[in-house]
């Protein structure tokens, strides 16, 4: 059993910052990449950012480029999402996911094998 636990969500004013964490635990698995997705009320879940575990190569949705930064700590088996200049439209439940396939696209939900329970991020105007 692989578990992903997100933390760091909360309420912040527009222009503020939050840092999300995603720690993996349980049985060992081949972790080729980690991704962050988000889902706002009434909307589909969308890709936010992804990171290739071995090289640290990163991928971002256009809506967050220049504001969000994904990173990882291999020793802690933890991925992070630093979110700056937050906007009310960033309000959503943020989910962490891990994928075992080296070749699947980071932006697709179907590429990921494990998901966390999500953490709420609310940005007030």
LOGUDO-265205 format. One record per atom (N, C-alpha, C, O, CB): residue in one letter; x, y, z. Coordinates in steps of 0.1 Angstrom, whole numbers, plus 5000, padded with zeros to 4 digits. Glycine has a CB too. Example, Ala and Ser with C-alpha at 12.3 -4.5 7.8 and 13.67 -1.06 7.14 Angstrom:
# residues 2
A513249435078;A512349555078;A513249675078;A514249675085;A511349555090;S512849785071;S513749895071;S512950005079;S513450115080;S514149945057;
END
This chain:
# residues 125
X500849885000;X500050005000;X500950125000;X501750145009;X499050005012;X500650214990;X501350344989;X500450454994;X499250454989;X501950364975;X500850535002;X500050655006;X500750785003;X501950795006;X499750645021;X499950874998;X500451014996;X499751105006;X498451105006;X500351054981;X500451185013;X499751275023;X500151415020;X501251455020;X500151235037;X499151495016;X499351635014;X499151715027;X498351675036;X498351685003;X499851825028;X499651915039;X500052055034;X500652075024;X500551875051;X499652155042;X500052295039;X499052385034;X499252505032;X501252295030;X497852325031;X496752405026;X496252505037;X496552495049;X495652325021;X495352595033;X494752685042;X494152805035;X493952805023;X495852735052;X493852905043;X493253035038;X494353145038;X495053165047;X492053075048;X494353205026;X495353315024;X494753425016;X493853405008;X496653255017;X495153545018;X494653655010;X495353664997;X496453614995;X494953795018;X494653724987;X495253734974;X496553804975;X496753904982;X494253814965;X497553754967;X498853804967;X499853734977;X501053744977;X498853944971;X499253644985;X499953574995;X500553444990;X500553414978;X499153545007;X501153374999;X501853244995;X501553135004;X501153155016;X503453274995;X501653014999;X501452885006;X502452785001;X502852794989;X500052835006;X502852695009;X503752585004;X503052455008;X502852425020;X505152595011;X502752374998;X502152245000;X503252135000;X504252154993;X501152214989;X503052035008;X503951925008;X503151795005;X501951785007;X504551905022;X503951694999;X503351564996;X504351464999;X505351444992;X502951564980;X504051395010;X504951285015;X504451145011;X503251115013;X505251295030;X505351065005;X504950925002;X505350835013;X506450855019;X505550884989;X504550735016;X504850635027;X504250505023;X503550495013;X504350685041;X504650405030;X504150275027;X505150185020;X506350215021;X502850275019;X504750095012;X505650015005;X506450084994;X505950184988;X504949894998;X507550044991;X508450104981;X507850094967;X507249984964;X509850054982;X507950194959;X507550184946;X508450264937;X509150354941;X506050234944;X508450234924;X509250304914;X508650434911;X507550444904;X509550224901;X509150544916;X508550674915;X509250754904;X510350804906;X508650754929;X508650754892;X509250824881;X508850974882;X509551054876;X508750764868;X507751004887;X507351144888;X506251174898;X505551084902;X506851194874;X506151294901;X505051344910;X504351464904;X505051534897;X505651374925;X503151474906;X502351584901;X501451644911;X501051584921;X501551534888;X501051764908;X500051834916;X498851874906;X499051924895;X500551964922;X497651844911;X496451874904;X495551954913;X495751954925;X495751744898;X494552014908;X493652084916;X492252074910;X492052064898;X494052234918;X491252094919;X489852084915;X489052184922;X488952184935;X489251944917;X488552284915;X487652384921;X486252334921;X485852244913;X487852514913;X485352384929;X483952344929;X483252354916;X483352464909;X483152424939;X482652254911;X481952254899;X482852244886;X482352254875;X481152374898;X484152224888;X485052214877;X485752084877;X485852004887;X486052334877;X486352044865;X487151924864;X488451944871;X488952054872;X487251884850;X489051834875;X490351834880;X491351874869;X491351814858;X490751694887;X492351964873;X493252004862;X494651994867;X494952004879;X492952144858;X495551974858;X496951974861;X497552104865;X497152204859;X497751914848;X498452104875;X499052224879;X500552224876;X501152314870;X498852244894;X501252114881;X502652104880;X503151964881;X502451884888;X503452194890;X504251934875;X504851794876;X506351804877;X506951894873;X504351714865;X506951694883;X508351694884;X508851554881;X508351454887;X508851744898;X509851534873;X510551404871;X511451384883;X512351464886;X511351404857;X511251274889;X511851244902;X513351234901;X514151294909;X511351124908;X513851174890;X515351144889;X516151274886;X517251294891;X515551044879;X515551354877;X516351474872;X515851604878;X516651704877;X516251474857;X514651604883;X514151734888;X513551824877;X513151934879;X515151814895;X513451774865;X512751844854;X511351874858;X510651794864;X512851764840;X510951994855;X509652044859;X508752084848;X509152114837;X509752164869;X507452074850;X506352104840;X505252184847;X504952144858;X505851974833;X504752284840;X503752364846;X502552394837;X502752394825;X504352494851;X501352414843;X500252464835;X500552614833;X501152684841;X498952444843;X500052664821;X500252804818;X499752894829;X500253004831;X499652834805;X498652854835;X497952944845;X498852964857;X498553064865;X496652884849;X499852884860;X500652904872;X502152934869;X502852954879;X500552774880;X502552924857;X503952954853;X504353094859;X503653194857;X504152954838;X505553094865;X506053214871;X505553244885;X506053334892;X505653324862;X504553174889;X503953194903;X504253074912;X504453084924;X502553224902;X504052954906;X504252824914;X505552764910;X506052774899;X503052734911;X506152694920;X507352614918;X507252484925;X506852474937;X508552694924;X507452374917;X507452244922;X508852194925;X509752234917;X506652144912;X509052124935;X510452074939;X510251944946;X509151904949;X511152174947;X511351874949;X511351754956;X512551734965;X513651784962;X511151634947;X512351654975;X513451614984;X513451464983;X512551394989;X513251664999;X514451414976;X514451264974;X514651184987;X513951084989;X515551224964;X515451234996;X515751165008;X514451165017;X514251065025;X516751245016;X513551255016;X512351265024;X511151205016;X510051195021;X512051405028;X511451175004;X510351114995;X509151214995;X508051174995;X509950975000;X509451344994;X508451444995;X508551544983;X509651584980;X508651515008;X507451574978;X507351684968;X506751804974;X505951794984;X506551634956;X507051924969;X506552044974;X505952134962;X506352114951;X507652124981;X505052214966;X504552314956;X504452444963;X503652474972;X503052274951;X505452534960;X505452664965;X504552754956;X504752764944;X506952724965;X503552814962;X502652894955;X502753044960;X502453074971;X501152844957;X503153124950;X503253274953;X502253344945;X501653294935;X504653314950;X502053474949;X501153564941;X499753494939;X499253494928;X501753604928;X499253434949;X498053364948;X496853454944;X496753564948;X497753284961;X495953394937;X494753464932;X493553394936;X493553274939;X494753474916;X492453464937;X491153394941;X490853274932;X490253174937;X489953484941;X491253274919;X490953164910;X491853044913;X491652944907;X491153214896;X492853054922;X493652944926;X492952864937;X493352754940;X494952984931;X491852904942;X491052834952;X490552704947;X489952694936;X489852914957;X490952594954;X490652464949;X491152364960;X491852394969;X491252424935;X490752234958;X491352124965;X492552084957;X492452054945;X490352004968;X493752084963;X494952044956;X495351894960;X495351854971;X496152134960;X495551824949;X495851684950;X497351654946;X497751704936;X494851594943;X497951564953;X499251514949;X499051374943;X498251304947;X500251514961;X499951344933;X499851214926;X501251174923;X502151254921;X498951224914;X501451034922;X502750984918;X502550884907;X501550814906;X503350904930;X503450884898;X503350784886;X504550694885;X505750734889;X503150864873;X504350574881;X505450474879;X505950464865;X506950404863;X504950344884;X505150514856;X505550504842;X506450614838;X506050734840;X504250504833;X507550584832;X508550684828;X508050764816;X508550884814;X509850624826;X507150714808;X506850774795;X505550844794;X505250904784;X506950674784;X504650824804;X503350884804;X503451034806;X504351084813;X502450824814;X502451104801;X502551254802;X502151304816;X501351244822;X501551314792;X502951404820;X502751454833;X501351524835;X500851534846;X503851554837;X500851574824;X499651654825;X498351574825;X497251634826;X499551744814;X498451444824;X497151364823;X496951294836;X497851224842;X497351264812;X495751294841;X495351224853;X495651074852;X496051004861;X493951254857;X495351024840;X495450874838;X496950834839;X497150704840;X494950844824;X497850924838;X499250884839;X499650844853;X500750774855;X500150994835;X498850874863;X499250864877;X498650734884;X497450704881;X498850984885;X499450674892;X499050544898;X498550564913;X497650494918;X500150454898;X498950674919;X498650694933;X498250834936;X498750924929;X499850654943;X497250854944;X496750984947;X496551014962;X496250924970;X495351004940;X496751134966;X496451174980;X495051214981;X494251214972;X497351294984;X494651244993;X493251284997;X492951424994;X491751464993;X493051255011;X493951514992;X493751644988;X493851745000;X493651705012;X492451664982;X494251864997;X494251975008;X493652095002;X493852134991;X495751995013;X492852165010;X492052275006;X492952405006;X493652435016;X490852295014;X492952474995;X493552604994;X492452704991;X491752694981;X494652604983;X492352804999;X491352914997;X492053044997;X492753085006;X490252905008;X491853124986;X492453254984;X491353354984;X490453354976;X493253264971;X491353444994;X490353544995;X490753674988;X491953704987;X490053575010;X489753744983;X490053864975;X490053994984;X490354104979;X489053884964;
END
